[in-house]
């Protein structure tokens, strides 16, 4: 039962983030890390033993990717559903009076086959998909939704859960077990267990329809991202890009059979990294418009009708469940609790963010005019002139920094080093664990006393069959009840350099690595009995807290000096360059926050639509929503346009994208606490691990934060660390 809601809610990648991101896709891998079996393997299907149907014998129960084939998923998923429903029926029909053990613990133990299959399936359909898996994804989405309903709308089962809940004060349960009682009761009620028979039937239809639409959106977006890549025939049009970037563009074009051309694939966000360097304004405009219009070209990859219908279905579901809109339903189990709380929180950010962004736009316009430009600043100009202005103000060039951010150094001497300094954990790379794609790396993680904590997979390079963005998730979750330690992966979309060349990162990409590993730490330090409460199984507006907190250590002097090493010489970043980097860290902060708040406002506006509202014209609605909330700026588009907003239509962040900013408030408060108590020390790290990272969802999350921080969250440190203090909007 532990992963059912999350598994149904996201058939693609989950944490992303950085939905944060989120937020939130290659040629088949080569053996032994292949997922797509050869024709020989297909011919021997009669003797093939489905590896998903049994517990893995690999260390930590890691999936045997070298043995899993496309054809294994459908039978494993469907068998997993059958087995779990049989177990649920036995629990519901048990003639013995309901007890914590024979009902809730039994439910926690159910569904292990389904979990095992779906965890691998979710990884592959987001990080290494193919048409066969996409077909299974669309077929199984409504069935998984129906499966969830068969459990949470089972009246006999709910009556047992309710009976335990009603006498919870007399059961003498430990705190985590008591939390599980409340968790299950709330999950059932939230899922519609109190509805009439007729309303339950209607709810099931809506859930299946929403799941189908969401799966369709994911696959349309993946195709649109691929089709939207910028292709140029004249190398001179790429002036401004480095030789390595141009070579990578040539390789990308060659991989698609575009001989003699150059291809720049799209990232998931509106703005694209190369816009900061491309000198040719017409090419910048093309790249920006390819990104902005990727899902709005008509044809099979256009998502507008899909998301407009999905928003309508979600609103109808909320009304059926007794809520004015989907956001009101969704937020009941979050820290914020109500849409009004989220709206008020975002409103506090709109003024400071847009005020700073307007100041930044004015500076960029003056720069354009100084250089003789006779045009008004446009979205495709912002990153280019911002980079120029940054160089002028701070004498800081992104290409000057990147040689000090080589991927392996950032990972092992930065991300891993920070974790060691704070928490005492260590890492050892393993080459004997099968992976899903040849570039994936695997590390065993050891606790401070040398005992094993789990396995960590790193999949960093962009591929055409990988969803955009970056995310973390589990392949195996920690649970004392089930006797499992965590198996965790991070996925990003960094451009892969030509063979033999180093992977040099931007500082934004460095931050992404720290962010996603913050999620991983939350999973590795999980110390729960019950899988439903373990690790990152927390509210959306809490789950991004550990990840965003971990970002702070990327610029912490002790850490930065340890990993910012020149990839050629091994020498540390010169102090003068380091000082410039630190001074420039708040540069463009108005733009950065405005694009985030714009996306969050879009999300809330879509999901505050009542069921009585007609199906929306997507583009008209978007513009009106941004103007209505005061965040609209022509030069600052939202980080995600509605039609390619993966976080809210495909990754479970509906009415939840605000969580990235909410948790910035939590993490900045926490970082300030660290600084006030001695900074990066093992004692501080242990306290944070004990009071936050290891606790999962075992107590009220607001209380958990208060116990660590000493009060409710304050927005002051957030405005400080996001470079928004002292603006005209504060």
C-alpha positions in Angstrom: 0.0 0.0 0.0 2.9 2.3 0.6 3.3 3.7 -2.9 -0.1 3.3 -4.4 -1.3 6.9 -4.5 2.1 8.2 -5.7 2.4 5.4 -8.3 -1.0 6.1 -9.8 -0.5 9.9 -9.7 2.8 9.8 -11.6 3.3 7.3 -14.4 6.3 9.5 -15.4 9.0 10.9 -13.2 8.1 12.1 -9.7 10.3 14.6 -7.9 11.3 16.8 -10.0 11.5 19.6 -9.3 12.0 20.3 -9.5 8.2 20.4 -10.7 10.7 22.6 -8.7 10.7 22.0 -10.6 9.8 19.9 -10.8 9.6 19.5 -12.0 9.4 18.0 -14.0 13.2 11.6 -23.1 17.2 7.7 -26.1 18.5 5.0 -28.1 18.4 1.6 -26.4 21.2 1.1 -24.0 23.9 -1.4 -24.9 24.4 -4.7 -23.0 24.7 -5.5 -20.2 22.6 -2.4 -19.2 20.0 -2.9 -21.9 16.3 -2.7 -21.3 15.2 -3.6 -24.9 15.8 -7.3 -25.5 17.2 -8.6 -28.7 15.2 -10.6 -31.1 16.9 -13.7 -29.8 15.6 -13.0 -26.3 12.1 -12.3 -27.8 12.2 -15.7 -29.5 12.9 -17.4 -26.3 10.1 -15.7 -24.5 8.4 -19.1 -23.8 11.2 -19.9 -21.3 11.7 -16.3 -20.0 11.1 -15.9 -16.3 9.7 -12.5 -15.5 12.3 -11.0 -13.1 9.8 -8.5 -11.8 7.6 -11.3 -10.4 10.1 -12.2 -7.7 12.2 -10.4 -5.2 15.6 -9.5 -6.6 18.6 -11.4 -5.3 21.0 -8.5 -6.1 22.4 -6.3 -3.2 19.7 -4.2 -1.6 17.1 -5.9 -3.9 18.3 -3.7 -6.7 16.4 -4.4 -10.0 18.1 -6.8 -12.4 18.0 -4.4 -15.4 20.0 -6.8 -17.5 17.2 -9.4 -17.3 14.1 -7.2 -17.5 12.4 -6.8 -20.9 9.7 -4.5 -22.2 7.3 -7.4 -22.2 7.7 -8.0 -18.4 5.9 -4.9 -17.3 2.3 -5.4 -18.3 2.0 -8.9 -16.8 3.8 -7.9 -13.7 1.7 -4.8 -13.2 -1.5 -6.6 -13.7 -0.5 -9.6 -11.6 0.5 -7.1 -8.9 -2.9 -5.5 -9.0 -4.6 -8.9 -8.8 -2.5 -10.0 -5.9 -3.0 -6.8 -4.0 -6.8 -6.8 -4.5 -6.9 -10.4 -3.2 -5.0 -9.4 -0.1 -7.2 -6.4 0.4 -10.3 -8.6 0.0 -8.9 -10.9 2.7 -8.4 -7.9 5.0 -11.8 -6.5 4.4 -13.6 -9.8 4.8 -11.7 -10.9 7.9 -14.3 -12.0 10.4 -12.1 -11.0 13.3 -12.6 -7.5 14.8 -10.4 -4.9 13.1 -7.0 -4.4 14.8 -4.0 -2.4 13.9 -2.1 -5.5 13.0 -4.8 -7.4 11.0 -5.8 -4.3 9.1 -3.3 -1.5 8.8 -0.1 -3.6 9.1 -1.6 -6.1 6.7 -2.3 -3.3 4.2 1.3 -2.0 4.5 2.5 -5.5 3.6 0.2 -5.7 0.5 1.1 -4.6 -3.0 4.8 -5.4 -2.9 4.8 -6.9 -6.4 2.9 -3.9 -7.8 5.3 -1.5 -6.1 8.4 -3.4 -7.4 7.1 -3.4 -11.0 5.9 0.2 -10.9 9.0 1.6 -9.4 11.1 0.3 -12.3 8.3 1.1 -14.8 8.1 4.8 -13.6 11.9 5.1 -13.9 12.0 3.8 -17.4 9.0 5.6 -18.8 10.6 8.9 -17.6 14.3 8.3 -18.1 14.6 5.7 -20.9 11.3 5.1 -22.6 10.3 3.6 -25.9 7.1 3.2 -27.9 6.3 -0.2 -26.3 6.6 1.2 -22.7 4.5 4.3 -23.7 1.8 2.1 -25.0 1.7 0.1 -21.7 1.8 3.4 -19.9 -1.4 4.7 -21.6 -3.1 1.3 -21.2 -2.4 0.8 -17.6 -3.0 4.4 -16.4 -6.8 4.0 -16.2 -6.5 0.5 -14.8 -4.2 1.7 -12.0 -6.6 4.5 -11.2 -9.4 1.9 -11.0 -7.2 -0.3 -8.8 -6.7 2.6 -6.4 -10.4 3.2 -6.3 -11.1 -0.5 -5.6 -9.1 -0.1 -2.4 -9.9 3.4 -1.2 -13.6 3.2 -2.1 -14.0 -0.3 -0.5 -16.7 0.3 2.1 -16.0 -2.8 4.2 -12.3 -1.9 4.3 -13.0 1.7 5.2 -15.2 0.6 8.0 -12.4 -1.4 9.5 -10.0 1.6 9.2 -12.6 3.9 10.7 -13.2 1.6 13.6 -9.4 1.6 14.4 -9.3 5.4 14.0 -12.2 6.0 16.3 -10.6 4.0 19.2 -7.0 5.2 18.4 -6.7 6.9 21.8 -7.2 3.5 23.6 -4.8 1.4 21.6 -1.6 2.4 23.3 0.3 2.7 20.0 3.7 4.1 19.6 3.8 7.6 17.9 4.6 6.2 14.4 1.9 3.6 14.5 -0.6 6.2 15.7 0.5 8.4 12.8 -0.2 5.5 10.4 -3.8 5.2 11.8 -4.4 8.9 11.1 -2.7 8.7 7.7 -4.8 5.9 6.5 -8.1 7.3 7.7 -7.3 10.7 6.0 -6.3 8.9 2.8 -9.6 7.0 2.6 -11.7 10.1 3.4 -9.7 12.2 0.9 -10.1 9.6 -1.8 -13.9 9.6 -1.4 -14.7 6.8 1.0 -17.6 8.7 2.5 -19.4 9.2 -0.9 -22.6 7.5 -1.8 -22.5 4.4 -4.1 -23.6 6.5 -7.1 -21.0 9.2 -6.4 -18.3 6.6 -6.0 -19.2 5.2 -9.4 -18.9 8.7 -10.9 -15.6 9.3 -9.1 -14.1 6.1 -10.5 -15.0 7.3 -14.0 -13.4 10.7 -13.4 -10.2 9.2 -11.9 -9.8 6.9 -14.9 -10.4 9.7 -17.3 -7.8 12.0 -15.5 -5.2 9.2 -15.4 -5.7 8.6 -19.2 -5.4 12.3 -20.0 -2.3 12.7 -17.8 -0.6 9.7 -19.5 -1.5 11.1 -22.9 0.0 14.5 -21.9 3.3 12.9 -20.8 3.7 11.1 -24.1 2.7 14.1 -26.3 5.1 16.3 -24.4 8.0 13.9 -24.9 7.4 13.8 -28.6 7.0 17.6 -28.7 10.2 18.1 -26.9 12.0 16.0 -29.4 10.3 17.5 -32.5 10.9 21.1 -31.2 14.7 20.9 -31.2 16.4 23.8 -33.1 18.1 22.6 -36.3 20.5 24.9 -38.2 22.3 24.3 -41.4 24.9 27.0 -41.1 27.5 26.6 -38.4 28.1 30.4 -38.3 24.6 30.8 -36.9 25.9 29.2 -33.7 28.5 32.0 -33.1 28.9 32.5 -29.4 28.8 28.8 -28.5 32.0 27.1 -27.5 33.7 24.6 -29.8 32.6 21.8 -27.4 28.9 22.9 -27.6 29.0 23.1 -31.3 30.5 19.7 -31.6 27.8 18.4 -29.2 25.2 20.0 -31.5 26.7 18.3 -34.5 26.7 14.9 -32.7 23.1 15.4 -31.7 22.1 16.1 -35.3 24.1 13.1 -36.6 22.3 10.9 -34.0 19.1 11.8 -35.7 20.4 11.3 -39.2 20.7 15.0 -40.0 24.1 15.0 -41.7 25.8 18.3 -42.1 23.5 20.0 -39.6 23.6 21.1 -36.0 20.9 20.4 -33.4 20.1 22.0 -30.0 17.6 19.8 -28.1 15.1 21.5 -25.9 15.2 21.4 -22.1 11.9 21.3 -20.2 11.9 25.0 -19.2 10.8 28.0 -21.3 14.3 29.6 -21.4 17.1 27.5 -23.0 20.7 27.5 -21.7 22.2 28.4 -25.1 20.2 31.6 -25.3 22.8 33.2 -23.0 25.6 32.7 -25.6 24.1 32.8 -29.1 25.1 36.0 -30.7 22.7 35.9 -33.7 19.4 37.5 -32.5 17.3 35.7 -35.2 18.6 32.3 -34.1 17.9 33.2 -30.4 14.4 34.1 -31.4 14.0 30.8 -33.3 15.3 28.8 -30.3 13.0 30.6 -27.9 10.0 30.2 -30.1 10.8 26.5 -30.7 10.7 26.2 -26.9 7.6 28.4 -26.3 5.5 26.8 -29.1 6.7 23.2 -28.7 3.2 21.9 -27.7 1.2 24.4 -29.6 1.7 23.6 -33.3 -1.4 21.6 -33.9 -1.2 18.0 -34.8 -0.6 15.0 -32.5 1.8 16.6 -30.1 -0.4 19.6 -29.3 -1.4 19.3 -25.6 -3.8 22.2 -25.2 -7.0 20.2 -25.6 -5.7 17.5 -23.3 -4.8 19.8 -20.4 -8.0 21.9 -20.8 -10.0 18.7 -20.5 -7.8 17.5 -17.6 -8.4 20.7 -15.7 -12.1 20.3 -16.2 -12.1 16.7 -15.0 -10.1 17.6 -11.9 -12.6 20.4 -11.0 -15.5 18.0 -11.4 -13.8 15.5 -9.1 -13.3 18.2 -6.5 -16.9 19.2 -6.6 -18.0 15.6 -6.2 -15.8 15.3 -3.2 -17.4 18.4 -1.6 -14.7 21.1 -2.4 -15.1 24.3 -4.4 -12.1 23.5 -6.6 -9.3 21.0 -7.1 -6.8 23.1 -5.2 -9.0 23.1 -2.1 -9.2 19.3 -2.3 -5.5 18.8 -3.0 -4.2 21.1 -0.2 -6.1 19.5 2.7 -3.1 17.2 3.4 -0.4 19.8 2.7 1.3 22.2 5.1 -0.5 25.2 3.6 -3.9 23.5 4.0 -5.9 26.1 2.0 -5.6 27.8 -1.4 -6.0 31.2 0.3 -2.8 30.5 2.3 -0.9 29.7 -0.9 -2.4 32.7 -2.7 -1.4 35.0 0.2 2.1 33.5 0.3 2.7 34.0 -3.4 1.3 37.5 -3.3 4.1 38.3 -0.8 6.6 37.3 -3.4 5.0 38.9 -6.5 5.9 42.5 -5.4 9.6 42.0 -4.5 10.2 39.7 -7.5 8.6 41.8 -10.2 10.0 45.0 -8.8 13.5 43.6 -9.0 12.8 42.1 -12.4 11.6 45.5 -13.7 14.9 47.1 -12.5 16.8 44.3 -14.2 14.9 44.8 -17.4 15.7 48.5 -17.3 19.4 47.8 -17.0 19.3 45.3 -19.9 17.5 47.8 -22.1 20.1 50.4 -21.4 22.8 47.9 -22.4 21.1 47.1 -25.6 20.9 50.8 -26.5 24.5 51.4 -25.5 25.5 48.8 -28.0 23.4 50.5 -30.7 20.4 48.2 -30.6 17.2 49.8 -31.7 14.8 47.2 -30.4 12.9 46.6 -27.2 14.1 43.8 -24.8 12.3 40.5 -25.6 12.3 37.2 -23.8 14.9 35.7 -26.2 17.2 38.6 -25.5 17.1 38.5 -21.7 19.6 35.6 -21.1 22.0 36.9 -23.7 22.2 40.5 -22.4 22.0 39.3 -18.8 25.2 37.3 -19.3 26.8 40.3 -20.9 25.8 42.5 -18.0 27.0 40.0 -15.5 30.4 40.0 -17.2 30.5 43.8 -17.1 29.3 44.2 -13.5 31.3 41.3 -12.0 33.9 40.6 -14.8 32.4 37.1 -14.6 32.1 34.9 -17.7 30.2 31.6 -17.5 32.8 30.0 -19.8 35.5 31.1 -17.3 33.7 29.2 -14.5 32.7 26.0 -16.3 36.2 24.5 -16.4 36.0 24.4 -12.5 32.8 22.5 -12.5 33.6 19.1 -14.1 30.8 16.7 -13.4 32.8 14.0 -11.6 34.5 16.5 -9.3 31.1 18.2 -8.5 29.7 14.8 -7.6 32.4 13.2 -5.7 34.3 16.2 -4.2 31.3 18.4 -3.9 27.9 16.6 -3.4 29.4 13.6 -1.7 31.9 15.6 0.2 29.3 17.9 1.7 27.2 14.9 2.7 30.3 13.4 4.4 31.1 16.6 6.3 27.5 17.1 7.5 26.5 13.5 8.1 29.6 11.3 8.1 28.5 9.1 5.2 30.8 7.7 2.5 30.5 6.3 -1.0 32.0 3.6 -3.1 31.3 3.2 -6.8 30.2 -0.3 -7.9 30.5 -1.7 -11.4 28.7 -5.0 -10.7 25.2 -3.7 -10.4 23.2 -3.7 -13.7 21.9 -0.4 -15.0 19.3 0.8 -17.5 21.6 2.8 -19.7 25.4 2.6 -20.2 26.0 6.1 -18.8 24.4 5.4 -15.4 26.7 5.1 -12.4 26.0 3.2 -9.2 27.4 3.9 -5.7 27.0 2.1 -2.4 26.3 4.5 0.4 27.7 3.8 3.9 26.7 5.3 7.2 29.1 7.0 9.6 29.8 3.7 11.4 30.5 1.9 8.1 27.2 0.1 7.9 25.4 0.1 4.6 22.7 2.7 3.9 21.7 1.8 0.4 22.4 2.2 -3.3 22.6 5.4 -5.3 22.2 5.6 -9.1 23.2 8.7 -11.1 21.8 9.2 -14.6 22.9 12.7 -15.6 22.9 13.0 -19.5 20.1 14.2 -21.7 18.6 11.7 -24.2 15.8 12.1 -26.7 13.7 9.4 -24.8 14.2 11.0 -21.4 11.7 13.4 -19.9 12.9 16.9 -19.3 14.0 18.3 -15.9 15.6 16.6 -13.0 14.2 14.3 -10.3 14.8 11.7 -7.6 12.9 8.6 -6.8 13.2 5.2 -5.2 13.6 1.8 -6.7 13.3 0.3 -3.2 12.1 2.1 -0.2 13.4 1.9 3.4 11.1 0.0 5.8 11.9 -1.9 8.9 8.6 -3.8 8.5 9.6 -5.1 5.1 13.3 -5.3 5.9 14.4 -3.0 3.1 17.1 -0.4 2.7 16.7 2.4 0.1 17.7 2.1 -3.5 17.6 5.7 -4.9 18.3 7.4 -8.2 18.9 10.9 -9.4 18.1 11.9 -13.0 19.1 15.1 -14.8 19.4 16.4 -18.4 22.9 17.7 -18.8 24.1 17.9 -22.4 26.5 15.1 -23.1 29.9 16.2 -24.5 31.6 14.7 -27.5 33.6 11.5 -26.8 36.7 12.2 -24.8 35.6 15.6 -23.7 34.9 16.5 -20.0 31.4 17.3 -18.9 31.6 20.9 -17.8 28.6 22.3 -15.9 27.0 25.7 -15.4 26.5 26.7 -11.8 22.8 26.2 -12.3 23.5 22.6 -13.2 25.8 22.2 -10.2 22.9 23.5 -8.0 20.7 20.9 -9.6 23.0 18.1 -8.5 23.0 19.3 -4.9 19.2 19.7 -5.0 18.4 16.2 -6.2 20.9 14.7 -3.8 19.1 16.5 -1.0 16.1 14.4 -1.9 18.3 11.3 -1.9 19.6 12.1 1.6 16.0 12.4 2.8 15.5 8.8 1.4 18.8 7.3 2.6 18.3 8.6 6.2 14.7 7.3 6.4 14.3 5.3 9.6 10.7 4.3 9.6 8.8 1.1 10.3 6.1 1.6 7.8 6.8 2.2 4.1 3.8 4.6 3.7 5.5 7.1 6.1 9.1 6.5 5.0 11.6 8.9 3.5 10.2 11.3 0.9 6.5 10.2 1.4 5.6 13.6 2.7 3.5 16.6 1.6 4.5 18.3 -1.6 5.2 21.5 0.3 7.6 19.7 2.6 9.3 17.2 0.3 11.2 20.0 -1.5 12.6 21.3 1.8 15.5 18.9 2.2 16.5 19.2 -1.4 16.5 23.0 -1.5 18.3 23.1 1.8 21.1 21.0 0.3 21.5 23.5 -2.5 23.0 26.0 0.0 26.1 23.9 0.5 27.1 24.3 -3.2 28.3 27.8 -2.4 29.5 27.1 1.1 33.2 28.1 1.0 34.5 24.9 2.6 32.6 22.8 0.0 33.1 25.1 -3.0 36.9 25.2 -2.5 37.0 21.4 -2.3 35.2 20.7 -5.7 35.8 23.8 -7.8 38.9 22.4 -9.4 40.2 23.1 -12.9 39.6 19.9 -14.9 43.0 20.2 -16.7 45.3 21.3 -13.9 43.5 20.1 -10.8 44.1 23.5 -9.2 41.3 25.2 -7.2 39.4 28.1 -8.5 41.4 31.3 -8.0 40.2 33.4 -5.1 39.6 36.4 -7.4 37.3 34.3 -9.6 35.7 32.7 -6.5 35.0 36.1 -5.0 33.3 37.2 -8.3 31.1 34.1 -8.3 30.0 34.8 -4.8 29.3 38.4 -5.5 27.3 37.6 -8.5 25.1 35.0 -6.9 22.1 37.3 -6.6 22.4 38.6 -10.1 19.2 38.2 -12.1 17.3 37.2 -8.9 14.2 39.2 -9.9 13.9 37.3 -13.2 14.5 34.0 -11.5 11.9 34.5 -8.9 9.4 36.0 -11.3 9.5 33.1 -13.7 9.0 30.7 -10.7 6.1 32.7 -9.2 4.5 33.0 -12.6 4.5 29.2 -13.0 3.1 28.8 -9.5 0.4 31.3 -10.1 -0.6 29.5 -13.3 -0.8 26.2 -11.4 -3.1 27.7 -8.7 -5.3 29.5 -11.2 -5.8 26.4 -13.3 -6.7 24.4 -10.2 -8.9 27.1 -8.5 -11.3 26.8 -11.5 -14.7 25.7 -10.3 -16.5 22.8 -11.9 -19.0 25.3 -13.3 -16.3 27.0 -15.4 -16.3 26.1 -19.1 -13.4 24.3 -20.8 -10.7 27.0 -21.1 -8.9 28.4 -24.1 -5.4 27.6 -22.8 -3.5 30.7 -24.1 -6.3 33.2 -23.2 -6.5 31.7 -19.8 -2.8 31.8 -19.2 -2.4 35.5 -20.1 -5.5 36.5 -18.0 -4.3 34.4 -15.0 -0.9 36.1 -15.0 -2.3 39.6 -15.3 -5.0 38.9 -12.6 -2.3 37.9 -10.1 0.0 40.8 -10.9 2.9 38.8 -12.1 2.7 39.3 -15.8 5.8 40.7 -17.5 6.1 40.5 -21.3 9.9 40.0 -21.0 9.7 37.4 -18.3 7.7 34.3 -19.4 6.7 31.7 -16.8 9.3 29.0 -16.2 6.8 26.6 -17.8 4.0 27.5 -20.3 0.7 25.8 -19.4 0.9 23.5 -22.4 4.3 22.0 -21.4 4.0 22.2 -17.6 5.0 18.6 -16.8 4.9 19.1 -13.1 1.2 19.9 -12.8 -0.2 17.7 -15.6 2.0 14.7 -15.4 4.1 14.6 -12.2 1.7 15.0 -9.3 2.4 18.7 -8.6 -1.1 19.9 -9.4 -1.9 22.8 -7.0 1.5 22.1 -5.6 4.1 23.9 -7.7 4.1 26.7 -5.1 5.9 24.1 -2.9 9.2 25.0 -4.4 8.9 28.5 -3.1 7.3 27.5 0.2 10.1 25.1 0.9 12.6 27.8 -0.1 11.3 29.6 2.9 11.8 26.5 5.1 15.3 25.8 3.8 16.5 29.4 4.0 15.3 29.6 7.6 17.2 26.3 8.3 20.4 27.5 6.6 20.3 30.7 8.7 19.9 28.5 11.8 23.0 26.5 10.7 25.0 29.8 10.3 23.8 31.0 13.6 25.0 27.8 15.3 28.4 27.3 13.7 27.7 26.4 10.1 28.7 23.1 8.6 29.5 20.9 11.6 28.8 17.3 12.2 26.8 18.2 15.3 24.5 20.4 13.3 24.2 17.9 10.5 23.3 15.1 13.0 20.6 17.3 14.6 19.1 18.0 11.2 19.3 14.3 10.3 17.7 13.3 13.5 14.9 15.9 13.6 14.1 16.2 9.9 15.8 13.9 7.4 15.1 10.7 9.2 11.6 11.4 10.3 9.7 10.9 7.0 6.0 11.6 7.6 5.9 10.2 11.2 4.5 13.4 12.8 2.8 16.7 11.9 5.2 18.4 9.5 4.7 21.9 10.7 5.5 20.7 14.3 8.5 18.9 13.0 9.8 22.1 11.5 9.0 24.1 14.6 10.8 21.7 16.8 13.9 22.0 14.7 13.8 25.8 14.0 12.2 27.0 17.1 9.2 28.8 15.5 7.0 28.8 12.5 8.7 29.7 9.2 9.7 33.3 8.5 9.9 34.8 5.0 12.8 37.2 5.9 15.7 34.8 5.3 14.1 33.7 2.0 14.0 37.3 0.7 17.6 37.7 1.9 19.0 34.5 0.3 17.0 34.9 -2.9 18.4 38.4 -3.4 15.0 40.2 -3.0 15.6 42.2 0.2 15.4 45.9 -0.1 13.4 46.0 -3.4 10.6 48.5 -3.9 8.2 45.6 -3.6 9.3 44.6 0.0 
